[in-house]
Every structure is written in C-alpha cells, then in structure tokens.
Amino acid sequence: MIDLGQSQPFASGGNRFCYRHPQEPLLCIKIMRPGRTMELLGRAPWYKRWRGEKYFDDNLREQEGYSQRALQQEQKGLWRHLPRWYGIQQTNLGPGVVTDLILDSEGNPAPTLRQYLNEHGLNGEVQSALERFTEWLLEYGVLTKNLIAHNLVVREEEGKLQIYVVDGLGCASFLPLPQVSDFFAKRYIQRRIQRMWLRVEWELSDKSTPWRKFESQGLKR
C-alpha cells in the first residue's frame, strides 16, 4: 500500500486530488475526493443513476480511457503526448490511478495549458504545439472527452513546447461507434479538436459569456 499520509496534493480538480508518488517522484497518483462518487450519483439525472456509483468514479473512467484500442499497440510515437499508465493501486486514501508525472525543466509538475495561456497568451510556440497535438490525435486515433485547458499540460522538450493530455481520455459519445470504427473515430476526434480550439478562444476571452453558450455559438459558425 502507498502511504500518502505525509503528502500534500500538488493539484486538484472537481473530483480528484493529484499527489506525487512518495517513493517514485516521477509518478503521479490521482485519488477521488472522499464521498464524491455518491455526491455525483445523487445529483445525476434519473437516466444516469441506473449505472450505479462506479459510473461516476473518474479513476475507473480513466482506466477505460487507457483501455481503448488506439492505445493497445506499441507504435512509435504513441506516447508522445500522453503519460504512461501503471494501473490503479491501493493507497491509505483509497484506490489511486498511477501514471507518469509530466514535469517541467526544473522538476516541478508542468503548468496546465490554462496557466500557460494566462501568462503568455496564444503565442506562436504554443499554437504550433497544439497543432502537433491535434495531428497526433488524428494519426493514432486517440479518443478523448472535451479537451479543456486544465486537462492539458505544457512543457518544453528539445527547444519546443509539447502538449500532454493528463485527464479526460475516453469516449463521450452516447453510441460506441467511435470505439469500434476508424471512420467514426476520426469524425469524433475532429469534433473534439474543434471544441478544443473554441475552449482556447474562450480561455483568452473575458469569460463574460458562459462556456456552454460560447461553445454553442462557436459550433454554429
């Protein structure tokens, strides 16, 4: 069992805390917030509740995301924008997803895309990095949910910026067609990329328009 009793999370989201592995500092451990799955279940619409508490466990959703067929073949370049997965391991705080920890040049957790945009804006370097990232998604057929700015991190490698997706793997489509068909997978990924660029645009705005409305207006252009 991994003891996180002396550790503090370096990041947190709505559902999980992120810790640095106490024995292996190049690894990240993600733990669900206590009681969060039951809270999400209780707030869910009736047509989702039948799936049970496990459906709202982000660790299990991430496990499913890493199990997608695109990630089952060891192709060169497959892990260029993605931390490697080491399974769900037991900690004193509950089950934890263990993956590579993406670090910056000083050995600290790499900044999120949101943090980078807030500091530097959409400069040429990060725009090129995002374009390379989207090319990778299409080349390898990697399925993700919405590519939002706090689920992507940025670090410099060999003199250029590199984007990594650290959360949100998997398929958000109601029907499983993208998971079994290359044709539907490509269409699905293209829609996620379109939404990613809209999200970047929204992050750079004054956010006076709520994201959902901004997204809806953008998709109609």
Contacts in CASP RR format, 6 or more apart in sequence:
PFRMAT RR
TARGET T0000
AUTHOR 0000-0000-0000
METHOD contacts of the structure
MODEL  1
MIDLGQSQPFASGGNRFCYRHPQEPLLCIKIMRPGRTMELLGRAPWYKRW
RGEKYFDDNLREQEGYSQRALQQEQKGLWRHLPRWYGIQQTNLGPGVVTD
LILDSEGNPAPTLRQYLNEHGLNGEVQSALERFTEWLLEYGVLTKNLIAH
NLVVREEEGKLQIYVVDGLGCASFLPLPQVSDFFAKRYIQRRIQRMWLRV
EWELSDKSTPWRKFESQGLKR
1 90 0 8 1.000
1 91 0 8 1.000
1 92 0 8 1.000
2 21 0 8 1.000
2 22 0 8 1.000
2 23 0 8 1.000
2 29 0 8 1.000
2 89 0 8 1.000
2 90 0 8 1.000
2 91 0 8 1.000
2 92 0 8 1.000
2 96 0 8 1.000
3 22 0 8 1.000
3 91 0 8 1.000
3 92 0 8 1.000
4 19 0 8 1.000
4 22 0 8 1.000
4 29 0 8 1.000
4 31 0 8 1.000
4 91 0 8 1.000
4 92 0 8 1.000
4 93 0 8 1.000
5 92 0 8 1.000
5 93 0 8 1.000
6 22 0 8 1.000
7 19 0 8 1.000
7 20 0 8 1.000
7 22 0 8 1.000
8 19 0 8 1.000
9 17 0 8 1.000
9 18 0 8 1.000
9 19 0 8 1.000
10 18 0 8 1.000
10 19 0 8 1.000
10 20 0 8 1.000
10 109 0 8 1.000
11 17 0 8 1.000
11 18 0 8 1.000
11 109 0 8 1.000
12 18 0 8 1.000
12 33 0 8 1.000
13 150 0 8 1.000
14 33 0 8 1.000
14 36 0 8 1.000
15 32 0 8 1.000
15 33 0 8 1.000
15 36 0 8 1.000
15 40 0 8 1.000
15 58 0 8 1.000
16 30 0 8 1.000
16 31 0 8 1.000
16 32 0 8 1.000
16 33 0 8 1.000
16 36 0 8 1.000
16 58 0 8 1.000
16 59 0 8 1.000
17 30 0 8 1.000
17 31 0 8 1.000
17 33 0 8 1.000
18 28 0 8 1.000
18 29 0 8 1.000
18 30 0 8 1.000
18 109 0 8 1.000
19 28 0 8 1.000
19 29 0 8 1.000
19 30 0 8 1.000
19 31 0 8 1.000
20 27 0 8 1.000
20 28 0 8 1.000
20 29 0 8 1.000
20 101 0 8 1.000
20 109 0 8 1.000
21 27 0 8 1.000
21 28 0 8 1.000
21 29 0 8 1.000
21 98 0 8 1.000
21 101 0 8 1.000
25 101 0 8 1.000
26 100 0 8 1.000
26 101 0 8 1.000
26 103 0 8 1.000
27 86 0 8 1.000
27 98 0 8 1.000
27 99 0 8 1.000
27 100 0 8 1.000
27 101 0 8 1.000
28 83 0 8 1.000
28 98 0 8 1.000
28 99 0 8 1.000
28 100 0 8 1.000
28 101 0 8 1.000
28 102 0 8 1.000
28 109 0 8 1.000
28 166 0 8 1.000
29 89 0 8 1.000
29 91 0 8 1.000
29 96 0 8 1.000
29 97 0 8 1.000
29 98 0 8 1.000
30 58 0 8 1.000
30 59 0 8 1.000
30 62 0 8 1.000
30 96 0 8 1.000
30 97 0 8 1.000
30 99 0 8 1.000
31 91 0 8 1.000
31 93 0 8 1.000
31 94 0 8 1.000
31 95 0 8 1.000
31 96 0 8 1.000
32 57 0 8 1.000
32 58 0 8 1.000
32 59 0 8 1.000
32 94 0 8 1.000
32 95 0 8 1.000
32 96 0 8 1.000
36 56 0 8 1.000
37 53 0 8 1.000
37 54 0 8 1.000
37 56 0 8 1.000
37 57 0 8 1.000
38 53 0 8 1.000
40 56 0 8 1.000
41 49 0 8 1.000
41 52 0 8 1.000
41 53 0 8 1.000
41 55 0 8 1.000
41 56 0 8 1.000
42 49 0 8 1.000
44 56 0 8 1.000
48 55 0 8 1.000
54 60 0 8 1.000
58 167 0 8 1.000
59 88 0 8 1.000
59 95 0 8 1.000
59 96 0 8 1.000
59 97 0 8 1.000
60 88 0 8 1.000
61 168 0 8 1.000
61 170 0 8 1.000
62 97 0 8 1.000
62 167 0 8 1.000
62 168 0 8 1.000
62 169 0 8 1.000
63 87 0 8 1.000
63 88 0 8 1.000
63 97 0 8 1.000
64 170 0 8 1.000
65 71 0 8 1.000
65 143 0 8 1.000
65 168 0 8 1.000
65 169 0 8 1.000
65 170 0 8 1.000
65 171 0 8 1.000
66 85 0 8 1.000
66 169 0 8 1.000
68 142 0 8 1.000
68 143 0 8 1.000
68 169 0 8 1.000
68 170 0 8 1.000
68 171 0 8 1.000
68 179 0 8 1.000
69 179 0 8 1.000
70 140 0 8 1.000
70 141 0 8 1.000
70 142 0 8 1.000
70 143 0 8 1.000
70 185 0 8 1.000
71 78 0 8 1.000
71 82 0 8 1.000
71 142 0 8 1.000
75 140 0 8 1.000
77 136 0 8 1.000
77 140 0 8 1.000
78 140 0 8 1.000
80 136 0 8 1.000
80 162 0 8 1.000
81 133 0 8 1.000
81 136 0 8 1.000
81 137 0 8 1.000
81 162 0 8 1.000
81 163 0 8 1.000
81 164 0 8 1.000
81 165 0 8 1.000
82 142 0 8 1.000
82 164 0 8 1.000
82 165 0 8 1.000
82 169 0 8 1.000
83 99 0 8 1.000
83 100 0 8 1.000
83 101 0 8 1.000
83 102 0 8 1.000
83 164 0 8 1.000
83 166 0 8 1.000
84 99 0 8 1.000
84 100 0 8 1.000
85 97 0 8 1.000
85 98 0 8 1.000
85 99 0 8 1.000
86 98 0 8 1.000
86 99 0 8 1.000
87 97 0 8 1.000
87 98 0 8 1.000
88 95 0 8 1.000
88 96 0 8 1.000
88 97 0 8 1.000
88 98 0 8 1.000
89 95 0 8 1.000
89 96 0 8 1.000
89 98 0 8 1.000
90 96 0 8 1.000
99 166 0 8 1.000
101 109 0 8 1.000
102 109 0 8 1.000
102 110 0 8 1.000
102 153 0 8 1.000
102 155 0 8 1.000
102 164 0 8 1.000
102 166 0 8 1.000
103 109 0 8 1.000
103 110 0 8 1.000
103 155 0 8 1.000
104 110 0 8 1.000
104 111 0 8 1.000
104 155 0 8 1.000
104 156 0 8 1.000
105 155 0 8 1.000
105 156 0 8 1.000
109 153 0 8 1.000
110 153 0 8 1.000
110 154 0 8 1.000
110 155 0 8 1.000
110 164 0 8 1.000
111 119 0 8 1.000
111 153 0 8 1.000
111 154 0 8 1.000
112 149 0 8 1.000
112 150 0 8 1.000
112 151 0 8 1.000
112 152 0 8 1.000
112 153 0 8 1.000
112 154 0 8 1.000
113 126 0 8 1.000
113 149 0 8 1.000
113 150 0 8 1.000
113 152 0 8 1.000
113 153 0 8 1.000
113 154 0 8 1.000
113 163 0 8 1.000
113 200 0 8 1.000
113 203 0 8 1.000
114 149 0 8 1.000
114 150 0 8 1.000
114 203 0 8 1.000
116 126 0 8 1.000
116 154 0 8 1.000
117 126 0 8 1.000
117 149 0 8 1.000
117 200 0 8 1.000
117 203 0 8 1.000
117 204 0 8 1.000
118 203 0 8 1.000
120 126 0 8 1.000
121 204 0 8 1.000
122 200 0 8 1.000
122 204 0 8 1.000
125 160 0 8 1.000
125 161 0 8 1.000
126 154 0 8 1.000
126 161 0 8 1.000
128 160 0 8 1.000
128 161 0 8 1.000
129 154 0 8 1.000
129 160 0 8 1.000
129 161 0 8 1.000
129 162 0 8 1.000
129 163 0 8 1.000
130 163 0 8 1.000
130 196 0 8 1.000
130 197 0 8 1.000
130 200 0 8 1.000
132 162 0 8 1.000
132 163 0 8 1.000
133 152 0 8 1.000
133 163 0 8 1.000
133 165 0 8 1.000
134 193 0 8 1.000
134 196 0 8 1.000
136 142 0 8 1.000
137 144 0 8 1.000
137 189 0 8 1.000
137 192 0 8 1.000
137 193 0 8 1.000
138 186 0 8 1.000
138 189 0 8 1.000
138 190 0 8 1.000
138 193 0 8 1.000
141 182 0 8 1.000
141 185 0 8 1.000
141 186 0 8 1.000
141 189 0 8 1.000
142 165 0 8 1.000
142 169 0 8 1.000
142 189 0 8 1.000
143 169 0 8 1.000
143 170 0 8 1.000
143 171 0 8 1.000
143 178 0 8 1.000
143 179 0 8 1.000
143 185 0 8 1.000
143 188 0 8 1.000
143 189 0 8 1.000
144 165 0 8 1.000
144 168 0 8 1.000
144 169 0 8 1.000
144 170 0 8 1.000
144 189 0 8 1.000
144 192 0 8 1.000
145 168 0 8 1.000
145 169 0 8 1.000
145 170 0 8 1.000
145 171 0 8 1.000
145 172 0 8 1.000
145 192 0 8 1.000
146 168 0 8 1.000
146 172 0 8 1.000
146 192 0 8 1.000
146 195 0 8 1.000
146 196 0 8 1.000
146 199 0 8 1.000
147 165 0 8 1.000
147 192 0 8 1.000
147 193 0 8 1.000
147 195 0 8 1.000
147 196 0 8 1.000
147 199 0 8 1.000
148 196 0 8 1.000
148 199 0 8 1.000
149 199 0 8 1.000
149 200 0 8 1.000
149 203 0 8 1.000
151 165 0 8 1.000
151 166 0 8 1.000
151 167 0 8 1.000
151 168 0 8 1.000
152 163 0 8 1.000
152 164 0 8 1.000
152 165 0 8 1.000
152 166 0 8 1.000
153 163 0 8 1.000
153 164 0 8 1.000
153 166 0 8 1.000
154 161 0 8 1.000
154 162 0 8 1.000
154 163 0 8 1.000
154 164 0 8 1.000
155 161 0 8 1.000
155 162 0 8 1.000
155 164 0 8 1.000
156 162 0 8 1.000
171 178 0 8 1.000
171 179 0 8 1.000
171 188 0 8 1.000
173 179 0 8 1.000
173 188 0 8 1.000
177 184 0 8 1.000
177 188 0 8 1.000
178 184 0 8 1.000
178 185 0 8 1.000
178 187 0 8 1.000
178 188 0 8 1.000
178 189 0 8 1.000
179 185 0 8 1.000
194 219 0 8 1.000
195 215 0 8 1.000
195 219 0 8 1.000
198 214 0 8 1.000
198 215 0 8 1.000
198 218 0 8 1.000
198 219 0 8 1.000
199 211 0 8 1.000
199 215 0 8 1.000
201 214 0 8 1.000
202 209 0 8 1.000
202 211 0 8 1.000
202 214 0 8 1.000
202 215 0 8 1.000
205 214 0 8 1.000
209 217 0 8 1.000
END
